[in-house]
């Protein structure tokens, strides 16, 4: 049985589909044209080039067959002779196409099903494109939806104009959603996939907490208060660092709200997750002390090169500073971006005594003096044999109980010890096969050459091919765990910048680059920075620099 639709019904169907799927009407009409073309090819032959057009105003359908103009016809279904083409169009030339009108076709059951599939596919693709374009710019926003269904712990959310998924690992622990429940979540990612755009939601993302505070605290929404960083242990505890751009507004008090109303609204949304609101500070030590609240901190020691901090707390505050299962210190570390080592005052005192004993023993063995002299040198702040050997003589002579003759003798023994150590290191690096050319690198010592030889860096070429991480080590984040990889020069106090300078000098010595290349890079950077400044002056001022005078 043939199926047909009049012109008015065709346009009504297009309008209804476009309205229901919330896509452009022209896309639906184009899908209908493709469906008619496919049905016509089934009627006239798949090799036939057919064009179908639907008038968007009247609904009239026009069907044409395109024939290629040739000198000699080989396939009458797709070609037309030049003589016949000239009869239809006097301007026709070989290689042109002539449109040959075709009568309307009636859709049988098979053709109807085929046309339906084409239209459904085109409409679905248009719907996916519309959904992707609508949500791609909403990454980082909070979105509301209704739970449609739960599959293997994952929650499918109906957003009204699309669907999203909140995976099981992005849900707060012990949180259960049922179909029909309302859900609020953070749009973590939107990306195209073979089955259509996928919108990924999260309720455990740290920024979800920040965006909830943005909704609850007008000062954050207005930009008066800024959320600098967030660290979360979803469902258990969170720390959020805030700073106020207005000195008259307390950022912590504004986030807490009257009788805790604002923070409680966020806590309820996060299933009772406890939230510590921390005042942010540009001073790393102050910020870290604040982040470790409620524990009290007695002393901090910063290592800025490796972004590591040592925190000393009273003995009774240790468990509070670490928190249950290390939660407090872990969140403080995530919040600040620093690795935090916590010691009690007793442990710190014990470690200082151990370091003092080690330095004392270093001087006793190296200088061949008794323990009292070694203790005096260690207590005066000397930490290495080099300091004793090359410090100003008056600094040693001024130590109580020492005179100038004693100071000279101590310095002479220190230099002899260093010379002996240098001789041993030189022998060791030769046994390792480390070549003499490495010594040409400024700052290189025999002890460093021994350490490099053990790491299979044997000559200038090997050293020039290194990168700073190879020499001083690097830090790798694995979830909440920090893994530290050491390099052969880490024990010598070589910073990353020093290592980079040594490598570049080695490349010059090895002939890989020239001094001009090395200096040129620096000059280029300076020119770029200067250019940036000029752009800013021209942009901000009333006239260009050349007219400023």
C-alpha positions in Angstrom: 0.0 0.0 0.0 1.5 3.4 -1.0 1.8 6.1 1.6 1.6 9.8 0.6 1.4 13.1 2.4 0.1 16.4 1.0 2.2 19.6 1.0 0.6 21.0 4.1 1.1 17.8 6.1 4.8 17.7 5.1 5.4 21.2 6.6 3.4 20.5 9.7 5.4 17.3 10.3 8.7 19.3 9.9 7.5 22.0 12.3 6.4 19.4 14.9 9.7 17.5 14.8 11.7 20.7 15.0 9.7 21.9 17.9 9.9 18.6 19.8 13.6 18.1 19.3 14.4 21.8 19.7 16.4 21.9 16.4 16.2 24.1 13.4 13.3 23.5 11.0 15.6 23.7 8.0 17.5 20.7 9.3 14.3 18.6 9.4 13.4 19.7 5.9 16.9 18.8 4.7 16.6 15.4 6.3 13.3 14.9 4.4 15.0 15.8 1.2 17.7 13.2 1.8 15.0 10.6 2.6 13.2 11.3 -0.7 16.5 11.2 -2.6 17.3 7.8 -1.1 13.9 6.4 -2.0 14.2 7.8 -5.6 17.6 6.1 -6.0 16.0 2.8 -5.0 13.3 3.4 -7.7 15.6 4.7 -10.5 18.9 3.0 -9.6 21.6 3.6 -7.1 24.0 5.0 -9.7 21.6 7.8 -10.6 22.4 11.2 -9.3 19.1 12.6 -7.9 18.3 15.9 -6.2 15.1 16.4 -4.2 14.0 19.9 -3.1 11.1 20.8 -0.7 9.9 24.4 -0.8 9.9 25.5 2.8 7.0 27.9 2.3 4.6 25.9 0.0 5.8 22.3 0.8 6.0 21.5 -2.9 8.4 18.7 -3.7 10.5 18.8 -6.8 12.5 15.8 -8.0 15.3 16.0 -10.6 17.8 13.7 -12.1 21.2 15.2 -12.8 22.8 14.0 -16.1 26.4 14.6 -17.1 26.9 16.1 -20.5 29.3 13.9 -22.6 30.3 13.5 -26.3 29.4 9.8 -26.3 26.9 8.3 -24.0 28.0 5.1 -22.2 25.3 5.0 -19.4 22.0 6.6 -20.2 21.0 6.6 -16.5 23.7 9.1 -15.6 24.8 10.7 -18.9 23.4 12.7 -21.8 24.8 13.4 -25.2 25.9 17.0 -26.0 23.4 17.2 -28.9 20.5 16.3 -26.7 21.7 18.6 -23.9 21.9 21.6 -26.4 18.2 21.0 -27.2 17.4 21.6 -23.5 20.0 24.3 -22.8 21.8 26.1 -25.6 24.6 27.0 -23.3 25.4 23.4 -22.3 29.0 22.2 -22.5 30.8 18.8 -22.0 31.2 18.3 -18.2 28.1 20.3 -17.2 25.1 18.7 -15.5 21.6 18.9 -17.0 18.6 18.6 -14.6 16.0 16.3 -15.9 12.6 16.6 -14.0 11.2 13.3 -12.6 7.6 12.6 -11.7 6.7 12.3 -7.9 7.2 8.9 -6.5 4.9 7.0 -4.2 6.5 5.5 -1.1 5.9 1.8 -0.5 6.3 0.1 2.9 10.1 -0.6 2.4 10.8 2.9 1.0 8.8 4.4 3.9 10.9 2.6 6.5 14.1 3.5 4.7 13.1 7.2 4.6 12.1 7.1 8.3 15.6 5.8 9.2 17.3 8.6 7.2 15.1 11.3 8.9 15.6 9.8 12.4 19.4 9.6 11.9 19.7 13.2 10.6 17.4 14.5 13.3 19.4 12.6 16.0 22.7 14.1 14.7 21.3 17.6 14.7 20.0 17.0 18.2 23.4 15.9 19.4 25.1 18.9 17.8 22.6 21.2 19.5 23.2 19.6 22.8 27.0 19.8 22.5 26.9 23.4 21.5 24.6 24.2 24.3 26.6 22.6 27.1 30.3 22.8 25.9 30.6 26.3 27.4 29.0 25.3 30.7 32.0 23.3 31.9 32.7 24.5 35.4 29.1 25.4 36.2 26.7 23.8 38.6 23.7 22.2 36.9 20.3 20.9 38.2 18.6 17.9 36.9 16.3 15.0 37.7 17.6 11.4 38.2 16.4 9.4 35.3 17.8 6.0 36.2 20.7 4.4 38.0 22.9 1.8 36.2 25.7 -0.1 38.0 26.1 2.8 40.5 26.2 5.4 37.8 23.4 8.0 37.8 21.8 9.1 34.5 20.5 12.7 34.9 17.8 14.3 32.8 18.7 17.9 32.2 15.5 18.8 30.3 17.4 19.5 27.0 19.7 16.5 27.3 21.1 13.8 29.4 24.2 13.7 31.6 26.0 11.0 33.6 27.5 11.1 37.1 29.8 8.1 37.5 29.9 6.1 40.7 33.4 7.5 41.6 32.1 11.1 41.2 29.3 10.6 43.7 29.8 11.3 47.4 30.3 8.0 49.4 27.2 6.5 50.8 25.1 8.8 48.6 22.0 7.1 47.0 19.8 8.6 44.3 16.6 7.1 43.0 14.6 7.9 39.8 12.8 11.2 40.3 15.2 12.6 42.8 16.5 16.1 42.1 20.3 16.3 41.8 22.7 19.3 41.8 26.2 18.6 40.3 29.3 20.2 38.8 29.8 20.0 35.0 33.2 18.4 34.9 33.5 17.7 31.1 31.6 17.8 27.9 32.9 15.9 24.9 31.9 14.3 21.7 31.7 10.5 21.5 30.5 8.1 18.8 27.1 7.7 20.4 26.7 11.5 20.9 28.0 14.2 23.2 28.5 13.1 26.8 28.1 15.4 29.7 30.0 14.2 32.7 28.9 15.5 36.1 30.7 15.3 39.5 29.7 15.8 43.1 33.2 15.1 44.5 35.2 17.7 42.4 36.9 20.3 44.6 35.4 23.1 42.5 31.9 21.8 43.2 32.4 23.1 46.8 33.7 26.4 45.5 30.7 26.9 43.1 28.3 26.1 46.0 29.9 28.8 48.1 29.6 31.1 45.0 25.9 30.5 45.0 25.4 31.0 48.7 27.8 33.9 49.4 27.0 37.1 47.4 30.4 38.5 48.1 32.0 35.6 46.2 29.6 36.0 43.3 30.3 39.7 43.1 34.1 39.1 43.2 34.7 40.9 46.5 35.9 37.6 48.0 37.9 35.1 46.0 38.2 31.3 46.6 41.9 30.6 46.1 41.9 26.9 46.5 39.9 23.9 47.7 40.8 20.5 49.0 38.3 17.8 49.7 37.9 14.4 51.2 34.4 13.9 49.7 31.7 13.2 52.3 34.1 13.6 55.2 36.0 16.9 55.3 37.0 19.9 53.1 39.2 22.9 53.4 38.6 26.1 51.4 41.0 29.0 51.3 39.5 32.5 50.8 40.7 36.1 50.5 38.9 39.4 50.6 39.7 42.2 48.1 38.0 44.6 50.6 39.9 45.0 53.9 36.6 45.9 55.6 35.1 42.5 54.9 36.1 39.4 56.8 36.3 36.6 54.2 35.8 33.8 56.7 32.9 35.4 58.5 31.2 36.2 55.2 31.5 32.5 54.1 30.2 31.3 57.5 27.2 33.7 57.5 24.9 34.7 60.3 24.8 31.8 62.8 26.5 29.6 60.2 23.6 29.8 57.7 25.7 30.0 54.6 28.2 27.3 55.3 25.4 25.0 56.7 23.6 25.3 53.3 26.7 24.0 51.6 27.3 21.3 54.3 23.7 20.0 53.8 24.2 19.8 50.0 27.5 17.8 50.6 25.8 15.3 52.9 27.2 16.6 56.1 30.8 17.1 54.9 32.6 19.3 57.4 34.2 22.4 56.0 37.1 24.4 57.3 37.3 27.9 55.9 40.9 29.1 55.9 42.1 32.7 55.3 44.5 32.7 52.4 47.9 34.4 52.7 50.6 35.2 50.1 53.1 34.2 52.7 53.5 30.4 52.4 54.4 29.8 56.0 51.4 31.7 57.3 49.1 30.0 54.8 50.3 26.5 55.8 49.9 27.3 59.5 46.4 28.5 58.9 45.7 25.4 56.7 46.7 23.1 59.6 44.0 24.5 61.9 42.7 23.5 64.4 46.2 22.3 65.3 48.7 24.8 66.8 52.1 25.2 65.2 55.2 26.0 67.1 57.7 26.5 64.2 58.0 26.0 60.4 61.0 25.5 58.2 60.6 26.2 54.5 62.4 24.6 51.6 61.2 26.7 48.7 63.3 24.9 46.0 61.4 21.6 46.5 58.2 23.2 47.9 58.5 21.3 51.1 57.8 22.6 54.6 58.7 21.1 58.0 56.2 21.9 60.7 56.9 21.5 64.4 54.0 21.1 66.7 53.8 20.5 70.5 53.7 16.8 71.4 50.0 17.0 72.5 49.0 18.6 69.2 50.5 15.9 66.9 47.4 13.7 66.5 45.3 16.9 65.9 47.7 18.2 63.2 47.9 14.8 61.4 44.1 14.1 61.8 42.3 10.9 61.5 44.1 8.6 59.0 46.3 11.6 58.1 43.3 13.6 56.8 44.1 17.0 58.2 47.7 17.2 56.9 46.8 15.6 53.6 44.1 18.2 53.0 46.4 21.0 54.1 49.0 19.7 51.6 46.5 19.6 48.8 45.2 23.1 49.7 48.6 24.8 49.8 50.4 22.7 47.1 53.3 22.1 49.5 54.6 18.8 50.9 54.2 19.0 54.7 56.3 17.0 57.2 55.1 17.2 60.8 57.4 16.7 63.7 56.8 17.1 67.4 59.0 19.4 69.5 60.7 16.3 71.0 61.4 14.8 67.6 62.8 18.0 66.3 65.0 18.4 69.3 66.2 14.8 68.9 67.0 15.4 65.2 68.9 18.7 65.9 71.0 16.8 68.5 71.7 14.1 65.9 72.7 16.7 63.3 74.9 18.4 65.9 76.6 15.1 66.8 77.2 14.3 63.1 78.8 17.7 62.4 80.9 17.3 65.6 82.1 13.9 64.4 82.8 15.3 60.9 85.2 17.9 62.5 86.7 15.4 65.0 87.6 12.9 62.2 88.5 15.5 59.5 90.6 17.8 61.6 92.0 15.2 64.0 90.9 17.2 67.1 89.2 16.3 70.3 85.4 16.3 70.7 85.3 19.6 72.6 86.8 21.5 69.6 84.4 19.7 67.2 81.5 20.8 69.4 82.7 24.4 69.5 82.9 24.6 65.7 79.4 22.9 65.3 77.8 25.2 67.9 79.2 28.2 66.1 77.2 27.2 63.0 79.9 25.6 60.9 78.3 22.8 58.8 81.0 21.7 56.4 84.7 21.4 56.1 84.8 23.9 53.2 83.3 26.6 55.6 86.1 25.9 58.1 88.8 25.9 55.4 87.9 29.1 53.6 86.1 31.3 56.2 87.8 34.5 57.4 90.4 33.5 60.0 89.0 36.0 62.5 85.7 34.1 62.7 87.5 31.0 64.0 89.9 33.0 66.2 87.0 34.8 67.8 85.5 31.5 69.2 85.9 31.4 73.0 89.0 29.4 73.9 90.6 29.8 70.4 93.5 32.1 69.5 94.9 33.1 66.1 97.5 30.3 66.1 94.8 27.7 66.9 92.6 29.1 64.1 95.5 28.9 61.6 96.2 25.3 62.6 92.5 24.3 62.2 92.3 25.9 58.8 95.5 24.2 57.6 94.1 20.8 58.7 90.8 21.5 57.1 92.5 22.3 53.8 94.6 19.2 54.0 91.5 17.2 54.6 89.8 18.7 51.6 92.9 18.0 49.4 92.9 14.3 50.6 89.2 14.0 49.9 89.7 15.6 46.4 92.5 13.0 45.7 90.2 10.1 46.7 87.3 11.4 44.7 89.6 11.9 41.6 90.7 8.3 41.9 87.1 7.1 42.3 85.9 9.0 39.2 88.8 7.6 37.1 87.8 4.1 38.2 84.3 4.8 37.1 85.5 6.0 33.7 84.4 9.6 34.1 86.5 11.7 31.6 88.4 14.9 32.5 86.4 17.1 30.1 83.5 17.2 32.6 85.7 19.3 34.9 85.5 22.2 32.4 81.9 22.8 33.5 81.8 25.7 36.0 80.8 24.5 39.5 81.7 20.9 38.8 83.6 19.1 41.6 85.3 15.7 41.9 82.6 14.6 44.3 79.9 15.5 41.7 81.8 13.7 39.0 81.8 10.5 41.1 78.0 10.8 41.7 77.5 11.4 37.9 79.7 8.4 37.1 77.6 6.2 39.3 74.5 7.5 37.3 76.3 6.5 34.0 77.1 10.1 33.0 80.7 9.7 31.9 81.7 12.6 29.7 80.7 16.1 28.5 78.4 14.8 25.8 76.5 12.7 28.3 76.1 15.7 30.6 75.1 18.1 27.8 72.3 15.6 26.9 70.8 15.7 30.4 67.9 17.7 31.6 67.6 19.4 35.0 65.3 16.6 36.3 67.9 14.0 35.5 70.4 15.8 37.8 68.4 17.2 40.7 65.4 14.8 40.7 61.7 15.5 40.4 58.5 15.1 42.3 55.6 13.0 41.0 52.0 13.2 42.2 50.1 9.9 42.3 46.7 10.8 43.6 47.2 12.1 47.1 50.6 10.4 47.4 53.8 12.3 46.5 56.7 10.3 45.1 60.1 12.0 45.2 62.8 10.9 42.7 66.4 12.0 43.6 69.1 12.9 41.1 72.9 12.5 41.4 73.5 16.2 42.2 70.6 16.6 44.7 72.9 15.9 47.7 75.2 18.8 46.7 72.6 21.5 47.0 72.4 22.2 43.3 69.2 24.0 42.5 67.2 23.4 39.3 68.3 26.8 37.9 72.0 26.0 38.6 71.6 22.6 36.9 70.1 24.2 33.8 72.9 26.7 33.6 75.5 23.9 33.9 73.8 21.9 31.2 73.7 24.9 28.8 77.4 25.7 29.5 78.2 22.0 28.7 76.3 22.3 25.4 78.5 25.3 24.5 81.6 23.4 25.5 80.5 20.4 23.5 79.9 22.5 20.4 76.2 21.9 20.3 75.4 25.6 20.5 77.4 28.8 20.5 77.7 31.5 23.1 75.8 33.8 20.7 72.9 31.3 20.6 72.9 31.2 24.3 73.0 34.9 24.7 70.5 35.4 21.8 67.9 33.4 23.6 68.2 35.7 26.7 68.1 38.8 24.5 65.0 37.5 22.7 63.2 37.0 26.0 64.2 40.5 27.1 62.9 41.9 23.8 59.6 40.1 24.2 59.2 41.3 27.8 60.0 44.9 26.6 57.6 44.6 23.8 54.8 43.5 26.2 55.5 46.6 28.3 55.3 48.8 25.2 52.0 47.3 24.2 50.6 47.9 27.7 51.7 51.5 27.6 50.1 52.1 24.2 46.9 50.4 25.3 46.6 52.2 28.6 47.9 55.6 27.5 46.5 58.3 25.3 49.2 58.2 22.6 51.9 55.9 21.3 55.4 56.1 22.9 57.0 57.9 19.9 54.6 60.7 20.4 54.8 60.7 24.2 57.6 63.3 24.2 
